[in-house]
Amino acid sequence: MGHELALPPGSVIGIIGGGQLGRMSAMAAARLGYRTHILTTEPDGPAAQVATGATIGAHDDPDVLRRFAAAVDVITFEFENISADGLELLSALKPVRPDGSILRISQDRLAEKRFLADAGIPLAPWHTVDTRTSLDDAATALGLPFVLKTTRLGYDGKGQRVIRERNELDAAFAALDPHPLVAEGFVDFACELSVMVARGLDGVVRTYDAVQNHHRHHILDLTLAPAPVTPDIAQEAQALAVRIAEALGLVGLLGVEMFVAADGTLLVNEIAPRPHNSGHWTMDACLVSQFEMHVRAVAGLPLPPATRHSDALMKNLVGPADMALWPLVLATNGLLPHLYGKQEARAGRKMGHVNRLFPKGGLPGAFGIQAALGPLAAAGTAEPDA
């Protein structure tokens, strides 16, 4: 298939969600000659600040959704927690990319695990927990410690409990709702990787290089591109991402998070059908960023190769402590700053990020990374969450 279905310049891309992913997608769309229209509850949020237009209202209000759909030519999202009913309504009005069926899978941990397992994707051990008795069964099968998670609305460590003792089961089952829950076994993992994969309307698939992620307090802190792993592991990570994109029939962009187990095997953790925090390095280290690739896929444009011209380090700016360093960041040669336009620097809130480029093949080790971070080095490089 050619690209006769591509949106012409001047068309309007509707983006559900008003955060930084929508902001950076809107900026990429503008570069390609598109206008963007945001569905958001924040009139002055990160995405609305840079978009051509916005519909302000709840994403589960049918009247709001109809007004939004009437203003756009195609719909995508940076925010996954839209209702199934809302998705059905939008899908009847305008093309939704990625398809709503993919969102239903990714926004429910149980549906996601069942889909991936059925597709033959390797996963960490897991159990469905729908009754208190089944929680005991999961604890016996998985062993202690393990993680108990809600099926929806969990991100940056929210909606989950680490169970270390059997006497914690009652309180955790009562505190986490709604049920069913998912119990996940702990993996003895060497590191966490992620891969961004895009698939176009014509079925062309592009994968960015696998990257390594480090977390602090359950929030992504650092991403290293490329991941310092063996070529075999890096290629296998990309191949898994492609398999998932193909199985989903994806049109758009997908982030795939996975663990490298201590024995070198890969286990997929989560998928996100949208731009992803661990893909921000592409904004400066690739000719085509994840946001441009996302817009191209959604608009039906050709997808160019996802090649990297430089090695890169991405560091999140989180909360008031990192933002206090902003003047120093701006004054430091080599740190490429990206700020999201959020008004209040609350604890744990992602306010922006910086990228730092290195010659291809020249990504330094831990001490070199700290030196390259300049004023941000004091924040430390955390190991991946256990």
C-alpha positions as CSV (number, residue, x, y, z in Angstrom):
1,M,0.0,0.0,0.0
2,G,1.2,3.5,-0.7
3,H,0.5,6.5,1.4
4,E,-2.7,7.7,-0.4
5,L,-4.4,7.7,3.0
6,A,-1.9,10.1,4.5
7,L,-3.4,13.2,6.1
8,P,-2.6,16.3,4.1
9,P,-0.7,19.2,5.7
10,G,-3.1,21.4,7.7
11,S,-5.1,18.5,9.0
12,V,-5.9,18.4,12.7
13,I,-4.6,15.6,14.9
14,G,-6.7,15.1,18.1
15,I,-4.7,14.1,21.2
16,I,-6.5,12.8,24.3
17,G,-4.6,14.0,27.3
18,G,-3.0,17.3,28.2
19,G,0.4,16.3,29.7
20,Q,4.0,16.5,28.4
21,L,3.7,13.6,26.0
22,G,0.8,15.5,24.3
23,R,2.9,18.6,24.4
24,M,5.9,17.1,22.6
25,S,3.7,15.2,20.2
26,A,2.0,18.5,19.3
27,M,5.4,20.2,18.7
28,A,6.4,17.4,16.4
29,A,3.1,17.6,14.6
30,A,3.6,21.3,14.0
31,R,7.0,20.7,12.4
32,L,5.2,18.4,9.9
33,G,2.6,21.0,9.1
34,Y,-0.2,19.6,11.2
35,R,-2.4,21.3,13.7
36,T,-3.3,19.7,17.0
37,H,-6.4,19.8,19.2
38,I,-6.1,18.5,22.8
39,L,-8.8,16.9,24.9
40,T,-7.9,17.9,28.5
41,T,-9.2,19.0,31.8
42,E,-6.3,21.6,32.1
43,P,-6.9,24.8,30.1
44,D,-3.3,25.8,30.6
45,G,-1.6,22.4,30.9
46,P,1.5,21.4,29.1
47,A,-0.1,20.2,25.8
48,A,-2.7,23.0,25.6
49,Q,0.0,25.6,25.8
50,V,1.4,24.6,22.4
51,A,-1.6,23.1,20.6
52,T,-3.7,24.9,18.0
53,G,-6.9,24.2,19.9
54,A,-8.3,22.4,22.9
55,T,-11.6,20.9,24.2
56,I,-11.8,21.3,27.9
57,G,-13.8,18.6,29.7
58,A,-13.9,15.1,31.0
59,H,-12.8,12.2,28.8
60,D,-15.9,10.2,29.9
61,D,-18.5,12.9,29.0
62,P,-20.2,11.9,25.6
63,D,-21.0,15.5,24.7
64,V,-17.4,16.5,25.3
65,L,-16.1,13.6,23.2
66,R,-18.5,14.5,20.3
67,R,-17.3,18.1,20.4
68,F,-13.7,16.9,20.4
69,A,-14.2,14.5,17.5
70,A,-15.9,17.1,15.4
71,A,-12.8,19.3,15.6
72,V,-10.3,16.8,14.4
73,D,-9.4,14.5,11.5
74,V,-7.7,11.6,13.4
75,I,-7.5,10.8,17.1
76,T,-4.6,9.5,19.2
77,F,-3.7,9.7,22.9
78,E,-1.0,10.3,25.4
79,F,-3.2,9.3,28.3
80,E,-4.5,5.7,28.6
81,N,-7.2,5.9,31.2
82,I,-10.1,6.7,28.9
83,S,-13.2,4.6,29.4
84,A,-14.1,1.8,27.0
85,D,-17.4,3.5,26.3
86,G,-15.6,6.7,25.4
87,L,-13.3,4.8,23.0
88,E,-16.2,3.2,21.3
89,L,-17.9,6.5,20.8
90,L,-14.8,8.2,19.4
91,S,-14.0,5.2,17.1
92,A,-17.5,5.5,15.6
93,L,-16.8,9.2,14.7
94,K,-13.1,9.4,13.6
95,P,-10.1,7.1,13.1
96,V,-8.4,6.2,16.4
97,R,-4.7,5.3,16.2
98,P,-3.6,3.1,17.9
99,D,-6.9,1.3,17.8
100,G,-9.1,1.4,20.9
101,S,-8.8,-2.4,21.3
102,I,-5.0,-2.0,21.9
103,L,-5.8,0.6,24.6
104,R,-8.2,-1.8,26.3
105,I,-5.4,-4.3,26.5
106,S,-2.7,-1.9,27.8
107,Q,-4.9,-0.2,30.4
108,D,-5.7,-3.4,32.2
109,R,-2.8,-5.4,33.6
110,L,-4.7,-8.7,33.5
111,A,-5.8,-8.2,29.9
112,E,-2.2,-7.2,29.0
113,K,-0.7,-10.3,30.6
114,R,-3.2,-12.6,29.0
115,F,-2.7,-11.1,25.6
116,L,1.1,-11.3,25.8
117,A,1.0,-14.8,27.2
118,D,-1.3,-15.9,24.4
119,A,1.2,-14.3,21.9
120,G,4.0,-16.4,23.3
121,I,5.8,-13.4,24.9
122,P,8.0,-14.3,27.9
123,L,6.7,-12.8,31.2
124,A,7.6,-12.9,34.8
125,P,5.5,-15.4,36.9
126,W,2.0,-13.9,37.6
127,H,-1.4,-14.9,39.1
128,T,-4.9,-13.4,39.0
129,V,-6.1,-12.5,42.5
130,D,-9.9,-12.2,42.6
131,T,-10.6,-13.5,46.1
132,R,-8.7,-13.6,49.4
133,T,-8.2,-17.3,49.0
134,S,-6.6,-16.8,45.6
135,L,-4.2,-14.3,47.2
136,D,-3.0,-17.1,49.5
137,D,-2.6,-19.4,46.5
138,A,-0.6,-16.7,44.7
139,A,1.7,-16.2,47.7
140,T,2.3,-19.9,47.9
141,A,3.0,-20.2,44.1
142,L,5.2,-17.1,43.8
143,G,6.9,-17.2,47.2
144,L,7.8,-14.1,49.2
145,P,8.4,-11.3,48.5
146,F,6.0,-10.6,45.6
147,V,4.2,-7.5,44.3
148,L,0.4,-7.1,44.4
149,K,-0.9,-4.6,41.8
150,T,-4.2,-3.1,40.8
151,T,-5.2,-3.9,37.2
152,R,-5.8,-0.3,36.3
153,L,-4.5,3.3,37.0
154,G,-1.1,2.3,38.2
155,Y,2.0,4.3,37.2
156,D,5.2,5.5,38.9
157,G,4.8,3.0,41.7
158,K,1.2,3.8,42.5
159,G,-1.5,1.1,43.0
160,Q,0.8,-1.6,44.2
161,R,2.2,-3.1,47.4
162,V,5.3,-5.3,48.0
163,I,4.3,-8.2,50.1
164,R,7.2,-9.4,52.3
165,E,5.4,-11.3,55.0
166,R,2.2,-13.4,55.0
167,N,0.7,-11.2,57.8
168,E,0.5,-8.3,55.2
169,L,-1.9,-10.1,52.9
170,D,-5.2,-9.1,54.6
171,A,-4.3,-5.4,54.7
172,A,-3.0,-5.4,51.1
173,F,-6.0,-7.1,49.7
174,A,-8.3,-4.7,51.5
175,A,-6.3,-1.6,50.5
176,L,-5.9,-2.2,46.8
177,D,-9.1,-2.0,44.8
178,P,-10.9,-2.6,42.6
179,H,-10.5,-6.3,42.4
180,P,-9.3,-8.5,40.7
181,L,-5.7,-7.7,41.3
182,V,-2.5,-9.1,39.8
183,A,0.2,-10.8,41.8
184,E,3.7,-10.7,40.2
185,G,6.7,-12.7,41.3
186,F,10.0,-10.9,41.9
187,V,12.5,-11.4,39.2
188,D,16.2,-11.6,40.0
189,F,17.0,-9.1,37.2
190,A,20.2,-7.6,36.0
191,C,18.7,-4.5,34.5
192,E,15.5,-3.0,32.9
193,L,15.4,-2.3,29.2
194,S,12.8,-0.6,27.0
195,V,12.3,-0.4,23.3
196,M,10.1,2.0,21.3
197,V,8.6,0.5,18.2
198,A,6.4,2.1,15.6
199,R,4.2,0.6,13.0
200,G,2.6,2.5,10.0
201,L,-0.7,2.1,8.2
202,D,1.2,0.3,5.5
203,G,2.6,-2.3,8.0
204,V,6.2,-1.0,8.0
205,V,7.7,-1.4,11.5
206,R,10.6,0.6,12.9
207,T,12.4,0.0,16.2
208,Y,14.6,2.3,18.1
209,D,17.7,0.9,19.9
210,A,17.1,-0.9,23.2
211,V,17.9,1.4,26.1
212,Q,18.6,0.8,29.8
213,N,16.5,2.4,32.5
214,H,17.4,3.3,36.1
215,H,14.8,4.3,38.6
216,R,14.6,6.3,41.9
217,H,11.6,5.9,44.1
218,H,9.7,4.0,41.4
219,I,10.1,6.9,39.0
220,L,12.4,6.8,35.9
221,D,15.5,8.7,36.6
222,L,18.0,7.9,33.9
223,T,17.9,6.2,30.4
224,L,21.1,5.1,28.7
225,A,21.0,4.8,24.9
226,P,22.1,2.3,23.7
227,A,21.6,-0.1,26.6
228,P,25.1,-1.5,27.7
229,V,24.1,-5.1,27.0
230,T,25.4,-7.7,24.6
231,P,24.3,-7.3,20.9
232,D,22.3,-10.6,21.2
233,I,20.2,-9.2,24.1
234,A,19.7,-5.9,22.4
235,Q,18.5,-7.5,19.2
236,E,16.3,-9.9,21.1
237,A,14.7,-7.0,22.9
238,Q,13.9,-5.3,19.6
239,A,12.6,-8.5,18.1
240,L,10.2,-8.9,21.1
241,A,8.9,-5.4,20.6
242,V,8.3,-6.1,16.9
243,R,6.4,-9.3,17.7
244,I,4.1,-7.4,20.1
245,A,3.5,-4.6,17.7
246,E,2.6,-7.1,14.9
247,A,0.4,-9.2,17.3
248,L,-1.5,-6.1,18.3
249,G,-1.9,-4.8,14.7
250,L,-0.5,-1.6,16.0
251,V,-0.8,1.7,14.0
252,G,1.2,4.2,16.1
253,L,3.9,4.0,18.7
254,L,4.5,1.4,21.5
255,G,6.8,1.4,24.4
256,V,7.8,-2.1,25.7
257,E,9.4,-2.4,29.1
258,M,11.3,-5.6,29.9
259,F,13.7,-7.1,32.4
260,V,16.9,-8.8,31.7
261,A,17.0,-11.7,34.2
262,A,20.2,-12.7,35.9
263,D,20.6,-15.6,33.4
264,G,20.3,-13.2,30.4
265,T,16.7,-14.1,29.4
266,L,14.3,-11.3,28.6
267,L,10.9,-11.0,30.3
268,V,8.4,-8.4,29.2
269,N,7.0,-6.2,32.0
270,E,4.5,-3.7,30.5
271,I,3.5,-2.1,27.2
272,A,2.3,1.5,26.6
273,P,0.8,2.3,23.2
274,R,2.0,5.9,23.1
275,P,5.2,7.9,23.4
276,H,7.1,6.9,26.6
277,N,9.4,8.6,29.1
278,S,12.2,6.2,28.2
279,G,12.1,7.4,24.6
280,H,12.8,11.0,25.3
281,W,16.5,10.6,24.3
282,T,15.4,10.2,20.7
283,M,14.5,14.0,20.6
284,D,18.2,14.9,20.3
285,A,20.0,11.6,19.4
286,C,17.9,10.6,16.4
287,L,17.0,12.3,13.1
288,V,13.4,11.3,13.8
289,S,12.3,11.5,17.4
290,Q,9.7,9.1,19.0
291,F,7.2,12.0,18.8
292,E,7.7,12.6,15.1
293,M,7.5,8.8,14.5
294,H,4.2,8.7,16.5
295,V,2.7,11.6,14.5
296,R,3.9,10.0,11.2
297,A,2.2,6.7,12.1
298,V,-1.0,8.3,13.2
299,A,-1.1,10.6,10.1
300,G,-0.4,7.7,7.7
301,L,2.9,9.1,6.6
302,P,5.9,7.0,5.6
303,L,8.0,5.8,8.6
304,P,11.8,6.5,8.1
305,P,14.4,4.4,9.8
306,A,14.7,4.9,13.6
307,T,18.4,5.4,13.4
308,R,20.5,6.9,16.2
309,H,23.3,9.3,15.2
310,S,24.7,9.6,18.8
311,D,24.8,7.8,22.1
312,A,22.7,9.6,24.7
313,L,21.8,9.9,28.3
314,M,18.3,11.1,29.4
315,K,17.8,12.5,33.0
316,N,14.4,13.3,34.3
317,L,13.9,16.6,36.2
318,V,11.5,15.6,39.1
319,G,10.0,17.8,41.7
320,P,11.2,21.0,43.4
321,A,14.8,19.6,44.1
322,D,15.6,19.2,40.4
323,M,13.9,22.4,39.4
324,A,15.9,24.4,41.8
325,L,18.9,23.4,39.6
326,W,17.3,24.7,36.4
327,P,19.4,27.9,36.1
328,L,22.5,25.8,36.5
329,V,21.2,23.3,33.9
330,L,20.7,26.1,31.4
331,A,24.2,27.4,32.1
332,T,25.9,24.0,31.5
333,N,27.2,23.3,28.0
334,G,26.1,19.9,26.6
335,L,22.9,19.5,28.7
336,L,20.0,19.8,26.3
337,P,17.0,21.1,28.3
338,H,13.3,20.2,27.7
339,L,10.8,21.8,30.1
340,Y,7.1,20.8,30.2
341,G,5.4,24.1,31.2
342,K,4.0,22.7,34.5
343,Q,3.2,25.4,37.0
344,E,3.9,23.6,40.3
345,A,7.0,21.5,41.0
346,R,5.4,19.0,43.4
347,A,7.4,16.1,44.9
348,G,7.6,13.2,42.5
349,R,6.2,15.3,39.5
350,K,8.1,15.1,36.2
351,M,8.8,18.7,35.3
352,G,11.1,18.2,32.3
353,H,14.2,16.3,31.2
354,V,17.7,16.9,29.9
355,N,19.5,14.9,27.2
356,R,23.3,14.6,26.9
357,L,24.8,13.4,23.7
358,F,28.0,11.4,23.1
359,P,29.7,10.2,19.9
360,K,28.3,7.0,18.7
361,G,29.9,4.2,20.6
362,G,31.1,6.7,23.2
363,L,28.6,6.3,26.1
364,P,30.7,6.5,29.2
365,G,30.5,4.3,32.3
366,A,29.0,5.2,35.7
367,F,31.6,7.8,36.7
368,G,31.6,9.4,33.2
369,I,27.8,9.6,33.4
370,Q,28.0,11.4,36.7
371,A,30.5,13.9,35.3
372,A,28.3,14.4,32.2
373,L,25.3,15.3,34.3
374,G,27.1,18.4,35.7
375,P,24.8,20.1,38.3
376,L,22.4,17.1,38.2
377,A,25.0,14.6,39.3
378,A,24.3,15.3,43.0
379,A,20.9,13.7,42.5
380,G,22.7,10.4,42.1
381,T,22.3,7.5,39.7
382,A,20.0,5.0,41.3
383,E,20.1,1.3,40.6
384,P,17.0,-0.1,39.0
385,D,14.2,-0.8,41.5
386,A,14.3,-4.3,43.0
